[in-house]
Amino acid sequence: METICFFNDCVNPALPGRRKCAFHIKKGICAVPDCRNQVYARGHCIRHGGRKACQVPGCAANARVRGRCARHMNTVLDYEPLPLRSPPSAYEDNLSPLSVDSDDTLVQDILDVFFPVCGDDDEPKTMAAWASLDRAEMMF
């Protein structure tokens, strides 16, 4: 009599003298008795603790992003702010030449050109007039 593979939903025949098929032969079995799932991490399947739980107190869902489940991944915990991906100094070092400087001179220079042409009107027809300005006029 031919036996099938030990793992859930696998219908492949087990290798002779083994409990697993050729596909699953190198996969570990969850350490929880009567569980027929593959090991994910730390000797357990996902259901039995192979993945870390969400960091939000009282949530038992599996962590997905930054230690939080899909429901809580964008929430900020009261006691733990989300870390910046880069330190603030890295942003300052990579500012574009068109970035606004500390005294807003670039913004003021743009407004000095924009308002004589368009005033405070930001309608599309006025924006077309703005777009038609000679680019050389706008060089500061």
N, C-alpha and C positions, 0 to 999 in steps of 0.2 A: 504494500500500500504506500502510495506516494503522499508525503505530507507537504503542506503549503508553508510558505514563509511565516515566521513568527509575527512580523509587524502588521499593525492594523491596515486593512484594505489592500494588502499585497496578496495577489493570487498566484504569484510565481512559485514553482516548486522549490522546496528546500534542497540544498545540496546534500548528497549522501552523507549520513552521519552528523548532519548539522541541523540547526533550527532556522537558519536564514538562507535566503536565495543568493544567487551570485551578485545581484545588485546591492543587497544589504549586508553582505558578509563582513564588511569592515565597519559597519555602523554599530555603535554601542546601544545597549538596552537600558531604558530608564531604571533607576535603582528602586523605585516604588513597586512593591509587590503587586502583581496582576496588571501592571501597566504594560501595554504593548506598543509604546511609542519609542522613537529613536532619541538618543541622548542629544541634547542641544549644547549644554554646558554644565560643568560641575556635576556630572553623573546623573543629570535629570533632564527630562523632556521640558518643553516650554510650559506645559500645564502644571508641572510639579516643581517649578522653580528654576528652570534652566535659563530664564531671562530675569533680569532685575525688575523689581516692581517699581511703579511710579513713585516719585519722591513726595508727592502731595499726601499729607496725612489722611488716612482713611480710604485711600484709593488702592485697590488691589490689581488694577490693570497693569499689563506689561509696559515697561518704559520703551519709548521709541526714539525721542529726540531730547537731548540734554537731560536725560534721566526722568523724563516725564512721558506720560501716555499721550495718545492723540488728543484726548479731551483737554488735557492740561498743558500741552507743549508751549502755548503762548501766554500762559499765566505767569505772573511774577509772585513768588512767595514773599510774605511779609518779612521773613527772617533771612532771605537769601536772594539778593538781586542777581539777575542774569549777567554773566560776565560779558564784557565787550570782546568782540572778535579780535580787535587790534587795539593797542593802547592809543589814547588820544593824540599823542605826539606823532604817530604814524600818519594820521589824517592831515595834520598840519604840514608835514613834509611833502605831501603829495597834492597840494592844492593846485588847481588849474590856474593858468594866467588870467582867466576870466572870473575867478572866484572873487567874491566881495572881500575887500580888505577890512581891517578893523575900523577905519573911519568912514566907510561907505562911499569913498570917492568914486568908485566905478559906477555904483548905482546912480549917484548924482550926475555924473557925466552922461550916462544914458538918458536920464530924465531931461537934461538940458537939451538934448537933440530931439527927444520924443515929443515933449510938450509943445514946442513951437509948431510942429507939423500936425499933431493930432489933438492937442489939448488933453482933456481928461476923458475923451471919447475912445472907447476900446471896441467899437463896432467893427465888423469885418471889413467894411468899405474903408474905414479909417486905417485899419491895419494894412490894407493894400497900399495905401499912401506911404505908410511907414516902411513897408518892404521895398517900395520903389526908390527910396532915398539912395543917393550915390554912396557906396560903401566908403569912399575916400573921405566924405564929410564926417563919417562916424569915427574915423581914427582920431584918437585923442593924443 
